[in-house]
Amino acid sequence: MYLSEIKLWNFRKFGMIGESIENSQPGLSIQFSEGMNVLIGENDSGKTAIIDAIRYTLGTQSGDWIRLSESDFHIERGQRAQELRIECTFRGFTDQEAGRFLEWIGYEDVEGSKYYVLNVRYTARNKGNRIFTDLRAGPDQIGTSIDGEARSLLRITYLKPLRDADAELTPGRRSRFAQILKAHTLFQKDGSNRHDLEVIFDNANEAIEGYFQQNEDGSNASELMKLLNIYVEAFFPQNEPYVPSVTISGSDLFDILQRLSLSLGQNPSGLGAANLLFMATELLLLQSEENVGLKLALIEELEAHLHPQAQLRLIHYLKEKSTKGQYILTTHSTTLGSSIPLESLILCKEGKAFPMGSNYTKLKQRNYDYLYRFLDATKANLFFARGVLLVEGDAENLLIPTLAKIIDRPLHRYGVSIVNVGSTAFSHFVEIFRRQDDQPMGIKVALITDMDVKPLEYNEVYREEKKEEQTESDIESAKEQRILKLSIYTNDEIKVFISPNWTLEYEFALSSKFQKDFYKSLLLAEKIANSQSGIPQERKTGEVDEMVEVNYNKWLEEWDGDPRIYEKIAFEIYKKGLLDKGISKAITAQVFAETIEAKSPKSDLLEANSIQYLFDAIYHVTEPREQSNVH
C-alpha cells in the first residue's frame, strides 16, 4: 500500500474552490507515485505544508506529539477559516494489507477491474479558541472513526528539517534515539516478562551494589559506604532506618533507552556525519520487517548539512530502497534536483503542485531519457525560478545578464534563471513546462533561438556551383518556415524569441551602433585566446584598434551607396572572425558584454532593431517594457 493522493481544504496557504468544504474543490490536490517522490521549488511554495498535512493526518512511528494550531487555518481576504480538511487516499493494497482495514476499505473500478482504495479524512474546527479534530475513514463522504490499531498501521517515519543530530542522539529525557528504539518492535515488551536489556541492567546493578559493599582489591568503596551510613543514621530519626545503596537509577526499559547514545566512534563527528547517522536511525522504523502497515518516510531538506557527494550517495541509496517503501522528500538542492529522475519530481509553485510524470506533462520518453543524461545541477536552477530563459549557447548565457542589467531588469532580482540547453535541445526542456491539461504553471519561459537562415552574402561566397542562386524571397520563405516550426511551443507563458536574420553574433555585427565595438571584441577575443596569460599585451590592443579603424573605413568606402551596406559589413565581420578563424564565441561575448556595460547607454541598446528580440525575451520573463519596480 502507498499514499496515492492528498487533498487539502483551508490548510495554511491552500484554500478551497467554493463556499463550503462539503461542496467545494480542494485548494490543492497532489498525486504521488509508489517509491520516490520529491517536492522541489522555491521558498514558501508549500512544500512543508504538504509534509505537515500528512503528519497531522497519519501521525508518526515514533509517537511525536503534534497538534494543530490556529495558524494552520487558511486566511482568505483577511478572514481566517474556521474549518479545514485533509484527505489522504491509499492504493496498491495486498489482500493481507486490505484485511487490516476491512471496516473502512472500499473499491474502485479501473478499466473493468476492481482495486482496493482507502480514504482517510482529517477534519478540524476552530471554535472559541479551541480546536476540535476528527479522523474518519471509509468509502463514503462521512466515514467512521478509525480505531487505534488501524490508525497505528498508517503511521509514517518523519525526518524534520534543520536536524540537530548531536542532540537527538545524546542520552536524556528528550532523546530522539530513545523514542525511535521504543517504537521499534524489538523493544516492545511481552506482557510482564522483563526485556533482555532490563535483565542486563539488573545484573549491572547487582555488580555495582556489590562493589560498594565489599572491600576487594584494596578498594575503599565499602569504607566509603560505612561512612555514608554513619551520616545517614545521624541525620534521620532513630525509628526510621534508611540504608543507602548505589545503583543505576531508572531500570525500566524506557529509562534504560534514554541512557543510550549513538555515535560513530570516540571522537565527536561533524554535523554532516552526525546527520547521516541520525537519518539512518530514523529509517530503522521504515525498514522494520515487522511493520505490516504503511511504509512511508517523509524527509524534509534531505541536503541539510551534507556536501553534494554525500547528497548523491544518500539519494541513490533511497532510490534503491524505494522499491520496498515510499519516500516523500523536500529539497532546495540543485544537486538533488538534477540527480533524481524527472518523473519523481513534483514542482511546487505559488500554492500549486505539478508532478513531472508522463501522465501530467507533454514530455515523451525520449525527452525523459535526454533530460536524465543532460539535466545537470546548473540547469536544475529552472525548478526554483520565477522565470526561465532557455538559450542556445555560451554567448547568450554571458551577454543576456548584462543586457538585462542595462535595461533595469536584473535577472537575479526577478528570480530568473538562464539555462543553456545547446542548439538542439529546446524541444526536450520546453516540454517540462507544458502540461497535459494545459494548466499554466506560473513560470514565464522565453526560448531565445537563432533564425539560422543564411543571408544573401553567405550564399554569394559559399554557394555551390550546381545550386541555384538564392533570392531574398527564398530567404523570407525560409524564415517563415522557421517561425512556423517553433510556434508549436508557444502558449500564454511560453514564448519563442527568434533573431530576425541569422545568429546572435550576426545581429550585433549588423547593428550600425555596435558594428565597430563587436568587431573589436571579436579581434580582442582572438588575442586573449592566443595569449598565455589570458590578457593581451598593450601593443596588441593598439593593433586591434588600428585594424578596426582601417577595415571598417575601407568597408564603408567600398560599399558606399549599396542598400545592403550594413549587411555586407556584418557578414564580413562574421566571416573573418567566426567562419574563417573560428574565434571563440564565448570569449567574444564576454569581452563585448564588458564593452557595452561600460559605454553603451540604455537608449542605444533599445534602438538597435536587430537585437530587440533579446529585450522582448527579457521583458517577458521579468516585467513588461513600461513597468519596473526595481531600483
HELIX and SHEET records of a PDB file:
HELIX    1   1 ILE A   21  ASN A   23  5                                   3    
HELIX    2   2 LYS A   47  LEU A   58  1                                  12    
HELIX    3   3 GLU A   70  ASP A   72  5                                   3    
HELIX    4   4 ASP A   95  GLY A   99  1                                   5    
HELIX    5   5 GLY A  148  SER A  152  1                                   5    
HELIX    6   6 ALA A  165  GLU A  168  1                                   4    
HELIX    7   7 ARG A  176  ALA A  183  1                                   8    
HELIX    8   8 THR A  185  PHE A  187  5                                   3    
HELIX    9   9 ASP A  196  GLN A  213  1                                  18    
HELIX   10  10 ALA A  221  PHE A  235  1                                  15    
HELIX   11  11 LEU A  253  GLN A  258  1                                   6    
HELIX   12  12 LEU A  271  LEU A  286  1                                  16    
HELIX   13  13 PRO A  308  LYS A  321  1                                  14    
HELIX   14  14 SER A  322  LYS A  324  5                                   3    
HELIX   15  15 THR A  334  SER A  339  1                                   6    
HELIX   16  16 LEU A  342  SER A  344  5                                   3    
HELIX   17  17 GLN A  365  PHE A  374  1                                  10    
HELIX   18  18 LYS A  379  PHE A  384  5                                   6    
HELIX   19  19 ASP A  394  ILE A  406  1                                  13    
HELIX   20  20 LEU A  411  TYR A  414  5                                   4    
HELIX   21  21 PHE A  426  VAL A  430  1                                   5    
HELIX   22  22 GLU A  431  PHE A  433  5                                   3    
HELIX   23  23 LEU A  456  TYR A  462  1                                   7    
HELIX   24  24 GLU A  472  LEU A  486  1                                  15    
HELIX   25  25 SER A  487  TYR A  489  5                                   3    
HELIX   26  26 LEU A  504  LEU A  510  1                                   7    
HELIX   27  27 GLN A  515  ASN A  530  1                                  16    
HELIX   28  28 GLU A  538  GLU A  558  1                                  21    
HELIX   29  29 ILE A  565  TYR A  574  1                                  10    
HELIX   30  30 LYS A  575  ASP A  580  3                                   6    
HELIX   31  31 LYS A  585  LYS A  599  1                                  15    
HELIX   32  32 LYS A  602  LEU A  606  1                                   5    
HELIX   33  33 ASN A  609  ILE A  611  5                                   3    
HELIX   34  34 GLN A  612  VAL A  621  1                                  10    
SHEET    1   A 5 LEU A  28  GLN A  31  0                                        
SHEET    2   A 5 TYR A   2  TRP A   9 -1                                        
SHEET    3   A 5 GLU A  83  ARG A  91 -1                                        
SHEET    4   A 5 SER A 113  LYS A 127 -1                                        
SHEET    5   A 5 GLY A 106  VAL A 110 -1                                        
SHEET    1   B 6 LEU A  28  GLN A  31  0                                        
SHEET    2   B 6 TYR A   2  TRP A   9 -1                                        
SHEET    3   B 6 GLU A  83  ARG A  91 -1                                        
SHEET    4   B 6 SER A 113  LYS A 127 -1                                        
SHEET    5   B 6 ARG A 130  ALA A 137 -1                                        
SHEET    6   B 6 THR A 144  SER A 145 -1                                        
SHEET    1   C 2 MET A  16  ILE A  17  0                                        
SHEET    2   C 2 GLN A  25  PRO A  26 -1                                        
SHEET    1   D 6 THR A 157  LEU A 159  0                                        
SHEET    2   D 6 LEU A 296  ILE A 299  1                                        
SHEET    3   D 6 GLN A 326  THR A 331  1                                        
SHEET    4   D 6 MET A  36  ILE A  40  1                                        
SHEET    5   D 6 LEU A 345  LYS A 349  1                                        
SHEET    6   D 6 LYS A 352  PRO A 355 -1                                        
SHEET    1   E 2 ILE A  75  GLU A  76  0                                        
SHEET    2   E 2 GLN A  79  ARG A  80 -1                                        
SHEET    1   F 4 VAL A 416  ASN A 420  0                                        
SHEET    2   F 4 GLY A 387  VAL A 391  1                                        
SHEET    3   F 4 LYS A 444  THR A 449  1                                        
SHEET    4   F 4 ILE A 494  ILE A 498  1                                        
END                                                                             
